[in-house]
Amino acid sequence: MTRNELLQEMERLVVAGDQKAYEEFVLAHFTEFPEEVQGKILVGFYSETLDKQEGSAMIAQIRQQGVEALEKIEQIQAAIEKKE
């Protein structure tokens, strides 16, 4: 594939929103891209990974807060039952 064909196909996949097909295409043709494009691709994959990790950490924090809230509710419920 020519440089223009590579870039056109990459753009088509981005516009289509098919992340999996985009990743497969980029990985299959990575060495065919110019070095400046390779660098941008690597930065993009790295940024995406960091975003996913940040999202996972946020989900873990929300889960922990939910567990803490449930523990407080159980304590309140036990105190009410004890009072009755």
mmCIF file of the N, C-alpha and C atoms, coordinates in Angstrom:
data_MODEL
# 
_entry.id   MODEL 
# 
loop_
_atom_site.group_PDB 
_atom_site.id 
_atom_site.type_symbol 
_atom_site.label_atom_id 
_atom_site.label_alt_id 
_atom_site.label_comp_id 
_atom_site.label_asym_id 
_atom_site.label_entity_id 
_atom_site.label_seq_id 
_atom_site.pdbx_PDB_ins_code 
_atom_site.Cartn_x 
_atom_site.Cartn_y 
_atom_site.Cartn_z 
_atom_site.occupancy 
_atom_site.B_iso_or_equiv 
_atom_site.pdbx_formal_charge 
_atom_site.auth_seq_id 
_atom_site.auth_comp_id 
_atom_site.auth_asym_id 
_atom_site.auth_atom_id 
_atom_site.pdbx_PDB_model_num 
ATOM 1   N N  . MET A 1 1  ? 0.848   -1.183 0.000  1.00 0.00 ? 1  MET A N  1 
ATOM 2   C CA . MET A 1 1  ? 0.000   0.000  0.000  1.00 0.00 ? 1  MET A CA 1 
ATOM 3   C C  . MET A 1 1  ? 0.892   1.246  0.000  1.00 0.00 ? 1  MET A C  1 
ATOM 4   N N  . THR A 1 2  ? 0.411   2.241  -0.682 1.00 0.00 ? 2  THR A N  1 
ATOM 5   C CA . THR A 1 2  ? 1.134   3.513  -0.667 1.00 0.00 ? 2  THR A CA 1 
ATOM 6   C C  . THR A 1 2  ? 0.830   4.253  0.629  1.00 0.00 ? 2  THR A C  1 
ATOM 7   N N  . ARG A 1 3  ? 1.632   5.270  0.899  1.00 0.00 ? 3  ARG A N  1 
ATOM 8   C CA . ARG A 1 3  ? 1.419   6.076  2.109  1.00 0.00 ? 3  ARG A CA 1 
ATOM 9   C C  . ARG A 1 3  ? 0.009   6.665  2.113  1.00 0.00 ? 3  ARG A C  1 
ATOM 10  N N  . ASN A 1 4  ? -0.420  7.194  0.985  1.00 0.00 ? 4  ASN A N  1 
ATOM 11  C CA . ASN A 1 4  ? -1.763  7.786  0.909  1.00 0.00 ? 4  ASN A CA 1 
ATOM 12  C C  . ASN A 1 4  ? -2.849  6.741  1.133  1.00 0.00 ? 4  ASN A C  1 
ATOM 13  N N  . GLU A 1 5  ? -2.678  5.555  0.585  1.00 0.00 ? 5  GLU A N  1 
ATOM 14  C CA . GLU A 1 5  ? -3.662  4.487  0.781  1.00 0.00 ? 5  GLU A CA 1 
ATOM 15  C C  . GLU A 1 5  ? -3.743  4.080  2.249  1.00 0.00 ? 5  GLU A C  1 
ATOM 16  N N  . LEU A 1 6  ? -2.575  3.991  2.876  1.00 0.00 ? 6  LEU A N  1 
ATOM 17  C CA . LEU A 1 6  ? -2.552  3.657  4.312  1.00 0.00 ? 6  LEU A CA 1 
ATOM 18  C C  . LEU A 1 6  ? -3.308  4.699  5.127  1.00 0.00 ? 6  LEU A C  1 
ATOM 19  N N  . LEU A 1 7  ? -2.981  5.954  4.873  1.00 0.00 ? 7  LEU A N  1 
ATOM 20  C CA . LEU A 1 7  ? -3.617  7.033  5.633  1.00 0.00 ? 7  LEU A CA 1 
ATOM 21  C C  . LEU A 1 7  ? -5.108  7.126  5.348  1.00 0.00 ? 7  LEU A C  1 
ATOM 22  N N  . GLN A 1 8  ? -5.513  6.898  4.100  1.00 0.00 ? 8  GLN A N  1 
ATOM 23  C CA . GLN A 1 8  ? -6.937  6.929  3.749  1.00 0.00 ? 8  GLN A CA 1 
ATOM 24  C C  . GLN A 1 8  ? -7.694  5.802  4.455  1.00 0.00 ? 8  GLN A C  1 
ATOM 25  N N  . GLU A 1 9  ? -7.111  4.617  4.459  1.00 0.00 ? 9  GLU A N  1 
ATOM 26  C CA . GLU A 1 9  ? -7.776  3.483  5.116  1.00 0.00 ? 9  GLU A CA 1 
ATOM 27  C C  . GLU A 1 9  ? -7.856  3.725  6.625  1.00 0.00 ? 9  GLU A C  1 
ATOM 28  N N  . MET A 1 10 ? -6.783  4.259  7.187  1.00 0.00 ? 10 MET A N  1 
ATOM 29  C CA . MET A 1 10 ? -6.783  4.558  8.614  1.00 0.00 ? 10 MET A CA 1 
ATOM 30  C C  . MET A 1 10 ? -7.875  5.593  8.934  1.00 0.00 ? 10 MET A C  1 
ATOM 31  N N  . GLU A 1 11 ? -7.972  6.622  8.130  1.00 0.00 ? 11 GLU A N  1 
ATOM 32  C CA . GLU A 1 11 ? -8.997  7.650  8.330  1.00 0.00 ? 11 GLU A CA 1 
ATOM 33  C C  . GLU A 1 11 ? -10.399 7.068  8.175  1.00 0.00 ? 11 GLU A C  1 
ATOM 34  N N  . ARG A 1 12 ? -10.579 6.189  7.185  1.00 0.00 ? 12 ARG A N  1 
ATOM 35  C CA . ARG A 1 12 ? -11.892 5.567  6.966  1.00 0.00 ? 12 ARG A CA 1 
ATOM 36  C C  . ARG A 1 12 ? -12.331 4.773  8.196  1.00 0.00 ? 12 ARG A C  1 
ATOM 37  N N  . LEU A 1 13 ? -11.398 4.036  8.786  1.00 0.00 ? 13 LEU A N  1 
ATOM 38  C CA . LEU A 1 13 ? -11.716 3.237  9.973  1.00 0.00 ? 13 LEU A CA 1 
ATOM 39  C C  . LEU A 1 13 ? -12.016 4.119  11.184 1.00 0.00 ? 13 LEU A C  1 
ATOM 40  N N  . VAL A 1 14 ? -11.302 5.224  11.311 1.00 0.00 ? 14 VAL A N  1 
ATOM 41  C CA . VAL A 1 14 ? -11.566 6.151  12.417 1.00 0.00 ? 14 VAL A CA 1 
ATOM 42  C C  . VAL A 1 14 ? -12.955 6.752  12.258 1.00 0.00 ? 14 VAL A C  1 
ATOM 43  N N  . VAL A 1 15 ? -13.273 7.202  11.064 1.00 0.00 ? 15 VAL A N  1 
ATOM 44  C CA . VAL A 1 15 ? -14.593 7.805  10.807 1.00 0.00 ? 15 VAL A CA 1 
ATOM 45  C C  . VAL A 1 15 ? -15.705 6.784  11.030 1.00 0.00 ? 15 VAL A C  1 
ATOM 46  N N  . ALA A 1 16 ? -15.447 5.529  10.640 1.00 0.00 ? 16 ALA A N  1 
ATOM 47  C CA . ALA A 1 16 ? -16.454 4.475  10.819 1.00 0.00 ? 16 ALA A CA 1 
ATOM 48  C C  . ALA A 1 16 ? -16.644 4.126  12.297 1.00 0.00 ? 16 ALA A C  1 
ATOM 49  N N  . GLY A 1 17 ? -15.668 4.470  13.125 1.00 0.00 ? 17 GLY A N  1 
ATOM 50  C CA . GLY A 1 17 ? -15.788 4.195  14.555 1.00 0.00 ? 17 GLY A CA 1 
ATOM 51  C C  . GLY A 1 17 ? -15.523 2.742  14.918 1.00 0.00 ? 17 GLY A C  1 
ATOM 52  N N  . ASP A 1 18 ? -14.883 2.005  14.028 1.00 0.00 ? 18 ASP A N  1 
ATOM 53  C CA . ASP A 1 18 ? -14.598 0.590  14.280 1.00 0.00 ? 18 ASP A CA 1 
ATOM 54  C C  . ASP A 1 18 ? -13.208 0.473  14.910 1.00 0.00 ? 18 ASP A C  1 
ATOM 55  N N  . GLN A 1 19 ? -13.159 0.615  16.223 1.00 0.00 ? 19 GLN A N  1 
ATOM 56  C CA . GLN A 1 19 ? -11.894 0.639  16.956 1.00 0.00 ? 19 GLN A CA 1 
ATOM 57  C C  . GLN A 1 19 ? -11.092 -0.643 16.763 1.00 0.00 ? 19 GLN A C  1 
ATOM 58  N N  . LYS A 1 20 ? -11.772 -1.775 16.815 1.00 0.00 ? 20 LYS A N  1 
ATOM 59  C CA . LYS A 1 20 ? -11.074 -3.058 16.679 1.00 0.00 ? 20 LYS A CA 1 
ATOM 60  C C  . LYS A 1 20 ? -10.436 -3.182 15.298 1.00 0.00 ? 20 LYS A C  1 
ATOM 61  N N  . ALA A 1 21 ? -11.188 -2.868 14.252 1.00 0.00 ? 21 ALA A N  1 
ATOM 62  C CA . ALA A 1 21 ? -10.650 -2.938 12.891 1.00 0.00 ? 21 ALA A CA 1 
ATOM 63  C C  . ALA A 1 21 ? -9.502  -1.950 12.712 1.00 0.00 ? 21 ALA A C  1 
ATOM 64  N N  . TYR A 1 22 ? -9.635  -0.775 13.307 1.00 0.00 ? 22 TYR A N  1 
ATOM 65  C CA . TYR A 1 22 ? -8.572  0.239  13.247 1.00 0.00 ? 22 TYR A CA 1 
ATOM 66  C C  . TYR A 1 22 ? -7.292  -0.299 13.872 1.00 0.00 ? 22 TYR A C  1 
ATOM 67  N N  . GLU A 1 23 ? -7.405  -0.853 15.072 1.00 0.00 ? 23 GLU A N  1 
ATOM 68  C CA . GLU A 1 23 ? -6.229  -1.380 15.762 1.00 0.00 ? 23 GLU A CA 1 
ATOM 69  C C  . GLU A 1 23 ? -5.586  -2.513 14.970 1.00 0.00 ? 23 GLU A C  1 
ATOM 70  N N  . GLU A 1 24 ? -6.406  -3.423 14.452 1.00 0.00 ? 24 GLU A N  1 
ATOM 71  C CA . GLU A 1 24 ? -5.881  -4.540 13.659 1.00 0.00 ? 24 GLU A CA 1 
ATOM 72  C C  . GLU A 1 24 ? -5.152  -4.045 12.415 1.00 0.00 ? 24 GLU A C  1 
ATOM 73  N N  . PHE A 1 25 ? -5.745  -3.055 11.742 1.00 0.00 ? 25 PHE A N  1 
ATOM 74  C CA . PHE A 1 25 ? -5.128  -2.502 10.541 1.00 0.00 ? 25 PHE A CA 1 
ATOM 75  C C  . PHE A 1 25 ? -3.804  -1.834 10.873 1.00 0.00 ? 25 PHE A C  1 
ATOM 76  N N  . VAL A 1 26 ? -3.803  -1.006 11.888 1.00 0.00 ? 26 VAL A N  1 
ATOM 77  C CA . VAL A 1 26 ? -2.587  -0.277 12.260 1.00 0.00 ? 26 VAL A CA 1 
ATOM 78  C C  . VAL A 1 26 ? -1.477  -1.247 12.665 1.00 0.00 ? 26 VAL A C  1 
ATOM 79  N N  . LEU A 1 27 ? -1.822  -2.250 13.451 1.00 0.00 ? 27 LEU A N  1 
ATOM 80  C CA . LEU A 1 27 ? -0.806  -3.218 13.867 1.00 0.00 ? 27 LEU A CA 1 
ATOM 81  C C  . LEU A 1 27 ? -0.270  -4.027 12.688 1.00 0.00 ? 27 LEU A C  1 
ATOM 82  N N  . ALA A 1 28 ? -1.139  -4.387 11.756 1.00 0.00 ? 28 ALA A N  1 
ATOM 83  C CA . ALA A 1 28 ? -0.728  -5.171 10.596 1.00 0.00 ? 28 ALA A CA 1 
ATOM 84  C C  . ALA A 1 28 ? 0.175   -4.376 9.647  1.00 0.00 ? 28 ALA A C  1 
ATOM 85  N N  . HIS A 1 29 ? -0.007  -3.059 9.614  1.00 0.00 ? 29 HIS A N  1 
ATOM 86  C CA . HIS A 1 29 ? 0.725   -2.215 8.657  1.00 0.00 ? 29 HIS A CA 1 
ATOM 87  C C  . HIS A 1 29 ? 1.654   -1.210 9.344  1.00 0.00 ? 29 HIS A C  1 
ATOM 88  N N  . PHE A 1 30 ? 1.916   -1.399 10.624 1.00 0.00 ? 30 PHE A N  1 
ATOM 89  C CA . PHE A 1 30 ? 2.647   -0.395 11.398 1.00 0.00 ? 30 PHE A CA 1 
ATOM 90  C C  . PHE A 1 30 ? 3.961   0.012  10.738 1.00 0.00 ? 30 PHE A C  1 
ATOM 91  N N  . THR A 1 31 ? 4.756   -0.946 10.308 1.00 0.00 ? 31 THR A N  1 
ATOM 92  C CA . THR A 1 31 ? 6.075   -0.628 9.753  1.00 0.00 ? 31 THR A CA 1 
ATOM 93  C C  . THR A 1 31 ? 5.995   0.071  8.397  1.00 0.00 ? 31 THR A C  1 
ATOM 94  N N  . GLU A 1 32 ? 4.824   0.045  7.772  1.00 0.00 ? 32 GLU A N  1 
ATOM 95  C CA . GLU A 1 32 ? 4.656   0.711  6.479  1.00 0.00 ? 32 GLU A CA 1 
ATOM 96  C C  . GLU A 1 32 ? 4.382   2.205  6.634  1.00 0.00 ? 32 GLU A C  1 
ATOM 97  N N  . PHE A 1 33 ? 3.970   2.635  7.812  1.00 0.00 ? 33 PHE A N  1 
ATOM 98  C CA . PHE A 1 33 ? 3.688   4.052  8.039  1.00 0.00 ? 33 PHE A CA 1 
ATOM 99  C C  . PHE A 1 33 ? 4.991   4.831  8.171  1.00 0.00 ? 33 PHE A C  1 
ATOM 100 N N  . PRO A 1 34 ? 4.968   6.098  7.778  1.00 0.00 ? 34 PRO A N  1 
ATOM 101 C CA . PRO A 1 34 ? 6.144   6.939  8.002  1.00 0.00 ? 34 PRO A CA 1 
ATOM 102 C C  . PRO A 1 34 ? 6.429   7.055  9.510  1.00 0.00 ? 34 PRO A C  1 
ATOM 103 N N  . GLU A 1 35 ? 7.664   7.339  9.859  1.00 0.00 ? 35 GLU A N  1 
ATOM 104 C CA . GLU A 1 35 ? 8.056   7.378  11.272 1.00 0.00 ? 35 GLU A CA 1 
ATOM 105 C C  . GLU A 1 35 ? 7.234   8.376  12.086 1.00 0.00 ? 35 GLU A C  1 
ATOM 106 N N  . GLU A 1 36 ? 6.928   9.540  11.508 1.00 0.00 ? 36 GLU A N  1 
ATOM 107 C CA . GLU A 1 36 ? 6.154   10.531 12.269 1.00 0.00 ? 36 GLU A CA 1 
ATOM 108 C C  . GLU A 1 36 ? 4.752   10.002 12.582 1.00 0.00 ? 36 GLU A C  1 
ATOM 109 N N  . VAL A 1 37 ? 4.184   9.228  11.659 1.00 0.00 ? 37 VAL A N  1 
ATOM 110 C CA . VAL A 1 37 ? 2.864   8.633  11.890 1.00 0.00 ? 37 VAL A CA 1 
ATOM 111 C C  . VAL A 1 37 ? 2.983   7.509  12.920 1.00 0.00 ? 37 VAL A C  1 
ATOM 112 N N  . GLN A 1 38 ? 4.045   6.719  12.836 1.00 0.00 ? 38 GLN A N  1 
ATOM 113 C CA . GLN A 1 38 ? 4.268   5.665  13.830 1.00 0.00 ? 38 GLN A CA 1 
ATOM 114 C C  . GLN A 1 38 ? 4.315   6.259  15.232 1.00 0.00 ? 38 GLN A C  1 
ATOM 115 N N  . GLY A 1 39 ? 5.020   7.379  15.374 1.00 0.00 ? 39 GLY A N  1 
ATOM 116 C CA . GLY A 1 39 ? 5.108   8.041  16.678 1.00 0.00 ? 39 GLY A CA 1 
ATOM 117 C C  . GLY A 1 39 ? 3.742   8.479  17.181 1.00 0.00 ? 39 GLY A C  1 
ATOM 118 N N  . LYS A 1 40 ? 2.928   9.042  16.301 1.00 0.00 ? 40 LYS A N  1 
ATOM 119 C CA . LYS A 1 40 ? 1.583   9.480  16.687 1.00 0.00 ? 40 LYS A CA 1 
ATOM 120 C C  . LYS A 1 40 ? 0.712   8.292  17.077 1.00 0.00 ? 40 LYS A C  1 
ATOM 121 N N  . ILE A 1 41 ? 0.880   7.189  16.348 1.00 0.00 ? 41 ILE A N  1 
ATOM 122 C CA . ILE A 1 41 ? 0.106   5.983  16.666 1.00 0.00 ? 41 ILE A CA 1 
ATOM 123 C C  . ILE A 1 41 ? 0.488   5.480  18.054 1.00 0.00 ? 41 ILE A C  1 
ATOM 124 N N  . LEU A 1 42 ? 1.783   5.423  18.328 1.00 0.00 ? 42 LEU A N  1 
ATOM 125 C CA . LEU A 1 42 ? 2.249   4.952  19.640 1.00 0.00 ? 42 LEU A CA 1 
ATOM 126 C C  . LEU A 1 42 ? 1.743   5.844  20.766 1.00 0.00 ? 42 LEU A C  1 
ATOM 127 N N  . VAL A 1 43 ? 1.805   7.144  20.568 1.00 0.00 ? 43 VAL A N  1 
ATOM 128 C CA . VAL A 1 43 ? 1.309   8.073  21.582 1.00 0.00 ? 43 VAL A CA 1 
ATOM 129 C C  . VAL A 1 43 ? -0.191  7.869  21.785 1.00 0.00 ? 43 VAL A C  1 
ATOM 130 N N  . GLY A 1 44 ? -0.913  7.646  20.699 1.00 0.00 ? 44 GLY A N  1 
ATOM 131 C CA . GLY A 1 44 ? -2.354  7.407  20.798 1.00 0.00 ? 44 GLY A CA 1 
ATOM 132 C C  . GLY A 1 44 ? -2.674  6.150  21.587 1.00 0.00 ? 44 GLY A C  1 
ATOM 133 N N  . PHE A 1 45 ? -1.977  5.062  21.297 1.00 0.00 ? 45 PHE A N  1 
ATOM 134 C CA . PHE A 1 45 ? -2.197  3.814  22.038 1.00 0.00 ? 45 PHE A CA 1 
ATOM 135 C C  . PHE A 1 45 ? -1.832  3.985  23.511 1.00 0.00 ? 45 PHE A C  1 
ATOM 136 N N  . TYR A 1 46 ? -0.734  4.685  23.777 1.00 0.00 ? 46 TYR A N  1 
ATOM 137 C CA . TYR A 1 46 ? -0.294  4.914  25.149 1.00 0.00 ? 46 TYR A CA 1 
ATOM 138 C C  . TYR A 1 46 ? -1.326  5.751  25.915 1.00 0.00 ? 46 TYR A C  1 
ATOM 139 N N  . SER A 1 47 ? -1.802  6.818  25.287 1.00 0.00 ? 47 SER A N  1 
ATOM 140 C CA . SER A 1 47 ? -2.810  7.678  25.925 1.00 0.00 ? 47 SER A CA 1 
ATOM 141 C C  . SER A 1 47 ? -4.090  6.913  26.214 1.00 0.00 ? 47 SER A C  1 
ATOM 142 N N  . GLU A 1 48 ? -4.491  6.083  25.262 1.00 0.00 ? 48 GLU A N  1 
ATOM 143 C CA . GLU A 1 48 ? -5.706  5.285  25.436 1.00 0.00 ? 48 GLU A CA 1 
ATOM 144 C C  . GLU A 1 48 ? -5.559  4.332  26.620 1.00 0.00 ? 48 GLU A C  1 
ATOM 145 N N  . THR A 1 49 ? -4.392  3.720  26.737 1.00 0.00 ? 49 THR A N  1 
ATOM 146 C CA . THR A 1 49 ? -4.130  2.803  27.847 1.00 0.00 ? 49 THR A CA 1 
ATOM 147 C C  . THR A 1 49 ? -4.190  3.540  29.175 1.00 0.00 ? 49 THR A C  1 
ATOM 148 N N  . LEU A 1 50 ? -3.603  4.731  29.225 1.00 0.00 ? 50 LEU A N  1 
ATOM 149 C CA . LEU A 1 50 ? -3.650  5.518  30.457 1.00 0.00 ? 50 LEU A CA 1 
ATOM 150 C C  . LEU A 1 50 ? -5.088  5.893  30.818 1.00 0.00 ? 50 LEU A C  1 
ATOM 151 N N  . ASP A 1 51 ? -5.885  6.263  29.814 1.00 0.00 ? 51 ASP A N  1 
ATOM 152 C CA . ASP A 1 51 ? -7.286  6.602  30.060 1.00 0.00 ? 51 ASP A CA 1 
ATOM 153 C C  . ASP A 1 51 ? -8.054  5.406  30.613 1.00 0.00 ? 51 ASP A C  1 
ATOM 154 N N  . LYS A 1 52 ? -7.789  4.220  30.067 1.00 0.00 ? 52 LYS A N  1 
ATOM 155 C CA . LYS A 1 52 ? -8.470  3.021  30.555 1.00 0.00 ? 52 LYS A CA 1 
ATOM 156 C C  . LYS A 1 52 ? -8.080  2.735  31.997 1.00 0.00 ? 52 LYS A C  1 
ATOM 157 N N  . GLN A 1 53 ? -6.798  2.902  32.321 1.00 0.00 ? 53 GLN A N  1 
ATOM 158 C CA . GLN A 1 53 ? -6.340  2.659  33.688 1.00 0.00 ? 53 GLN A CA 1 
ATOM 159 C C  . GLN A 1 53 ? -6.977  3.653  34.644 1.00 0.00 ? 53 GLN A C  1 
ATOM 160 N N  . GLU A 1 54 ? -7.063  4.902  34.219 1.00 0.00 ? 54 GLU A N  1 
ATOM 161 C CA . GLU A 1 54 ? -7.689  5.931  35.044 1.00 0.00 ? 54 GLU A CA 1 
ATOM 162 C C  . GLU A 1 54 ? -9.157  5.599  35.276 1.00 0.00 ? 54 GLU A C  1 
ATOM 163 N N  . GLY A 1 55 ? -9.833  5.134  34.218 1.00 0.00 ? 55 GLY A N  1 
ATOM 164 C CA . GLY A 1 55 ? -11.231 4.744  34.332 1.00 0.00 ? 55 GLY A CA 1 
ATOM 165 C C  . GLY A 1 55 ? -11.401 3.575  35.279 1.00 0.00 ? 55 GLY A C  1 
ATOM 166 N N  . SER A 1 56 ? -10.492 2.607  35.217 1.00 0.00 ? 56 SER A N  1 
ATOM 167 C CA . SER A 1 56 ? -10.550 1.448  36.111 1.00 0.00 ? 56 SER A CA 1 
ATOM 168 C C  . SER A 1 56 ? -10.353 1.868  37.554 1.00 0.00 ? 56 SER A C  1 
ATOM 169 N N  . ALA A 1 57 ? -9.430  2.793  37.779 1.00 0.00 ? 57 ALA A N  1 
ATOM 170 C CA . ALA A 1 57 ? -9.190  3.280  39.133 1.00 0.00 ? 57 ALA A CA 1 
ATOM 171 C C  . ALA A 1 57 ? -10.421 4.005  39.662 1.00 0.00 ? 57 ALA A C  1 
ATOM 172 N N  . MET A 1 58 ? -11.089 4.750  38.799 1.00 0.00 ? 58 MET A N  1 
ATOM 173 C CA . MET A 1 58 ? -12.291 5.481  39.205 1.00 0.00 ? 58 MET A CA 1 
ATOM 174 C C  . MET A 1 58 ? -13.409 4.496  39.566 1.00 0.00 ? 58 MET A C  1 
ATOM 175 N N  . ILE A 1 59 ? -13.549 3.450  38.761 1.00 0.00 ? 59 ILE A N  1 
ATOM 176 C CA . ILE A 1 59 ? -14.570 2.436  39.038 1.00 0.00 ? 59 ILE A CA 1 
ATOM 177 C C  . ILE A 1 59 ? -14.282 1.753  40.361 1.00 0.00 ? 59 ILE A C  1 
ATOM 178 N N  . ALA A 1 60 ? -13.015 1.431  40.614 1.00 0.00 ? 60 ALA A N  1 
ATOM 179 C CA . ALA A 1 60 ? -12.635 0.793  41.879 1.00 0.00 ? 60 ALA A CA 1 
ATOM 180 C C  . ALA A 1 60 ? -12.957 1.703  43.057 1.00 0.00 ? 60 ALA A C  1 
ATOM 181 N N  . GLN A 1 61 ? -12.715 2.991  42.891 1.00 0.00 ? 61 GLN A N  1 
ATOM 182 C CA . GLN A 1 61 ? -13.010 3.949  43.959 1.00 0.00 ? 61 GLN A CA 1 
ATOM 183 C C  . GLN A 1 61 ? -14.519 4.021  44.213 1.00 0.00 ? 61 GLN A C  1 
ATOM 184 N N  . ILE A 1 62 ? -15.310 4.035  43.168 1.00 0.00 ? 62 ILE A N  1 
ATOM 185 C CA . ILE A 1 62 ? -16.765 4.080  43.313 1.00 0.00 ? 62 ILE A CA 1 
ATOM 186 C C  . ILE A 1 62 ? -17.263 2.816  44.003 1.00 0.00 ? 62 ILE A C  1 
ATOM 187 N N  . ARG A 1 63 ? -16.708 1.669  43.619 1.00 0.00 ? 63 ARG A N  1 
ATOM 188 C CA . ARG A 1 63 ? -17.099 0.407  44.266 1.00 0.00 ? 63 ARG A CA 1 
ATOM 189 C C  . ARG A 1 63 ? -16.774 0.446  45.754 1.00 0.00 ? 63 ARG A C  1 
ATOM 190 N N  . GLN A 1 64 ? -15.583 0.936  46.092 1.00 0.00 ? 64 GLN A N  1 
ATOM 191 C CA . GLN A 1 64 ? -15.181 1.014  47.492 1.00 0.00 ? 64 GLN A CA 1 
ATOM 192 C C  . GLN A 1 64 ? -16.127 1.927  48.272 1.00 0.00 ? 64 GLN A C  1 
ATOM 193 N N  . GLN A 1 65 ? -16.500 3.048  47.694 1.00 0.00 ? 65 GLN A N  1 
ATOM 194 C CA . GLN A 1 65 ? -17.437 3.958  48.345 1.00 0.00 ? 65 GLN A CA 1 
ATOM 195 C C  . GLN A 1 65 ? -18.791 3.280  48.539 1.00 0.00 ? 65 GLN A C  1 
ATOM 196 N N  . GLY A 1 66 ? -19.197 2.477  47.566 1.00 0.00 ? 66 GLY A N  1 
ATOM 197 C CA . GLY A 1 66 ? -20.458 1.747  47.693 1.00 0.00 ? 66 GLY A CA 1 
ATOM 198 C C  . GLY A 1 66 ? -20.409 0.743  48.828 1.00 0.00 ? 66 GLY A C  1 
ATOM 199 N N  . VAL A 1 67 ? -19.284 0.022  48.952 1.00 0.00 ? 67 VAL A N  1 
ATOM 200 C CA . VAL A 1 67 ? -19.120 -0.941 50.047 1.00 0.00 ? 67 VAL A CA 1 
ATOM 201 C C  . VAL A 1 67 ? -19.163 -0.225 51.390 1.00 0.00 ? 67 VAL A C  1 
ATOM 202 N N  . GLU A 1 68 ? -18.479 0.903  51.484 1.00 0.00 ? 68 GLU A N  1 
ATOM 203 C CA . GLU A 1 68 ? -18.481 1.677  52.733 1.00 0.00 ? 68 GLU A CA 1 
ATOM 204 C C  . GLU A 1 68 ? -19.887 2.159  53.079 1.00 0.00 ? 68 GLU A C  1 
ATOM 205 N N  . ALA A 1 69 ? -20.634 2.598  52.083 1.00 0.00 ? 69 ALA A N  1 
ATOM 206 C CA . ALA A 1 69 ? -22.011 3.053  52.326 1.00 0.00 ? 69 ALA A CA 1 
ATOM 207 C C  . ALA A 1 69 ? -22.875 1.900  52.811 1.00 0.00 ? 69 ALA A C  1 
ATOM 208 N N  . LEU A 1 70 ? -22.727 0.718  52.214 1.00 0.00 ? 70 LEU A N  1 
ATOM 209 C CA . LEU A 1 70 ? -23.490 -0.451 52.653 1.00 0.00 ? 70 LEU A CA 1 
ATOM 210 C C  . LEU A 1 70 ? -23.143 -0.837 54.091 1.00 0.00 ? 70 LEU A C  1 
ATOM 211 N N  . GLU A 1 71 ? -21.873 -0.745 54.443 1.00 0.00 ? 71 GLU A N  1 
ATOM 212 C CA . GLU A 1 71 ? -21.469 -1.054 55.817 1.00 0.00 ? 71 GLU A CA 1 
ATOM 213 C C  . GLU A 1 71 ? -22.120 -0.089 56.812 1.00 0.00 ? 71 GLU A C  1 
ATOM 214 N N  . LYS A 1 72 ? -22.179 1.188  56.452 1.00 0.00 ? 72 LYS A N  1 
ATOM 215 C CA . LYS A 1 72 ? -22.824 2.181  57.318 1.00 0.00 ? 72 LYS A CA 1 
ATOM 216 C C  . LYS A 1 72 ? -24.314 1.898  57.453 1.00 0.00 ? 72 LYS A C  1 
ATOM 217 N N  . ILE A 1 73 ? -24.950 1.525  56.351 1.00 0.00 ? 73 ILE A N  1 
ATOM 218 C CA . ILE A 1 73 ? -26.379 1.202  56.383 1.00 0.00 ? 73 ILE A CA 1 
ATOM 219 C C  . ILE A 1 73 ? -26.625 -0.007 57.281 1.00 0.00 ? 73 ILE A C  1 
ATOM 220 N N  . GLU A 1 74 ? -25.757 -1.019 57.182 1.00 0.00 ? 74 GLU A N  1 
ATOM 221 C CA . GLU A 1 74 ? -25.895 -2.199 58.036 1.00 0.00 ? 74 GLU A CA 1 
ATOM 222 C C  . GLU A 1 74 ? -25.735 -1.829 59.512 1.00 0.00 ? 74 GLU A C  1 
ATOM 223 N N  . GLN A 1 75 ? -24.811 -0.934 59.822 1.00 0.00 ? 75 GLN A N  1 
ATOM 224 C CA . GLN A 1 75 ? -24.614 -0.493 61.203 1.00 0.00 ? 75 GLN A CA 1 
ATOM 225 C C  . GLN A 1 75 ? -25.843 0.251  61.718 1.00 0.00 ? 75 GLN A C  1 
ATOM 226 N N  . ILE A 1 76 ? -26.399 1.105  60.871 1.00 0.00 ? 76 ILE A N  1 
ATOM 227 C CA . ILE A 1 76 ? -27.598 1.856  61.260 1.00 0.00 ? 76 ILE A CA 1 
ATOM 228 C C  . ILE A 1 76 ? -28.759 0.895  61.470 1.00 0.00 ? 76 ILE A C  1 
ATOM 229 N N  . GLN A 1 77 ? -28.914 -0.072 60.554 1.00 0.00 ? 77 GLN A N  1 
ATOM 230 C CA . GLN A 1 77 ? -29.989 -1.046 60.656 1.00 0.00 ? 77 GLN A CA 1 
ATOM 231 C C  . GLN A 1 77 ? -29.839 -1.851 61.936 1.00 0.00 ? 77 GLN A C  1 
ATOM 232 N N  . ALA A 1 78 ? -28.618 -2.257 62.265 1.00 0.00 ? 78 ALA A N  1 
ATOM 233 C CA . ALA A 1 78 ? -28.375 -3.028 63.496 1.00 0.00 ? 78 ALA A CA 1 
ATOM 234 C C  . ALA A 1 78 ? -28.704 -2.191 64.721 1.00 0.00 ? 78 ALA A C  1 
ATOM 235 N N  . ALA A 1 79 ? -28.380 -0.902 64.700 1.00 0.00 ? 79 ALA A N  1 
ATOM 236 C CA . ALA A 1 79 ? -28.669 -0.030 65.834 1.00 0.00 ? 79 ALA A CA 1 
ATOM 237 C C  . ALA A 1 79 ? -30.160 0.142  66.008 1.00 0.00 ? 79 ALA A C  1 
ATOM 238 N N  . ILE A 1 80 ? -30.897 0.255  64.904 1.00 0.00 ? 80 ILE A N  1 
ATOM 239 C CA . ILE A 1 80 ? -32.364 0.398  64.968 1.00 0.00 ? 80 ILE A CA 1 
ATOM 240 C C  . ILE A 1 80 ? -32.975 -0.869 65.515 1.00 0.00 ? 80 ILE A C  1 
ATOM 241 N N  . GLU A 1 81 ? -32.527 -2.017 65.025 1.00 0.00 ? 81 GLU A N  1 
ATOM 242 C CA . GLU A 1 81 ? -33.077 -3.297 65.500 1.00 0.00 ? 81 GLU A CA 1 
ATOM 243 C C  . GLU A 1 81 ? -32.773 -3.511 66.990 1.00 0.00 ? 81 GLU A C  1 
ATOM 244 N N  . LYS A 1 82 ? -31.605 -3.067 67.407 1.00 0.00 ? 82 LYS A N  1 
ATOM 245 C CA . LYS A 1 82 ? -31.218 -3.207 68.819 1.00 0.00 ? 82 LYS A CA 1 
ATOM 246 C C  . LYS A 1 82 ? -32.094 -2.332 69.709 1.00 0.00 ? 82 LYS A C  1 
ATOM 247 N N  . LYS A 1 83 ? -32.446 -1.160 69.196 1.00 0.00 ? 83 LYS A N  1 
ATOM 248 C CA . LYS A 1 83 ? -33.263 -0.215 69.953 1.00 0.00 ? 83 LYS A CA 1 
ATOM 249 C C  . LYS A 1 83 ? -34.688 -0.718 70.100 1.00 0.00 ? 83 LYS A C  1 
ATOM 250 N N  . GLU A 1 84 ? -35.162 -1.461 69.119 1.00 0.00 ? 84 GLU A N  1 
ATOM 251 C CA . GLU A 1 84 ? -36.557 -1.944 69.135 1.00 0.00 ? 84 GLU A CA 1 
ATOM 252 C C  . GLU A 1 84 ? -36.674 -3.076 70.063 1.00 0.00 ? 84 GLU A C  1 
# 
